Amino acid sequence: MEIKDIIGYTTEYGFPMLLSWYLLVRIEGKLAKLTDVIGLLSERVAGMQA
């Protein structure tokens, strides 16, 4: 593999990989909050039925 090939792969796939990583990291926090809220909601619904 030549340096020209490595540079080509980096320019071709680097941006999509970086963008995907950024979006996953950003969404991870929101998913954690959503999980907490769903757990709280299920506890409250269970408390209403009792």
C-alpha positions in Angstrom: 0.0 0.0 0.0 1.4 3.3 -1.0 1.2 6.6 0.8 -1.0 7.9 -2.1 -3.5 5.2 -1.4 -3.6 6.0 2.3 -4.2 9.6 1.7 -6.9 8.8 -0.7 -8.7 6.6 1.8 -8.4 9.2 4.5 -9.9 11.9 2.4 -12.6 9.6 1.0 -13.7 8.0 4.3 -12.4 10.3 7.0 -15.2 12.9 6.9 -18.1 10.3 7.0 -16.3 8.5 9.9 -15.8 11.7 11.8 -19.3 12.8 11.3 -20.8 9.5 12.4 -18.6 9.5 15.5 -19.7 13.0 16.4 -23.4 12.3 15.9 -23.2 9.1 18.0 -21.5 10.8 20.8 -24.0 13.7 20.7 -27.0 11.4 20.6 -25.7 9.1 23.4 -26.4 11.7 26.1 -29.9 12.3 24.8 -30.6 8.5 24.7 -29.5 8.2 28.3 -31.9 11.0 29.4 -34.7 9.4 27.4 -34.1 6.0 29.1 -34.3 7.7 32.5 -37.5 9.5 31.7 -39.1 6.3 30.3 -38.2 4.5 33.6 -39.7 7.3 35.6 -42.8 7.2 33.5 -43.3 3.5 33.9 -42.9 3.8 37.7 -45.6 6.5 37.8 -48.0 4.5 35.6 -47.4 1.5 37.8 -48.1 3.6 40.9 -51.4 4.9 39.4 -52.7 1.3 38.8 -52.0 0.2 42.4 
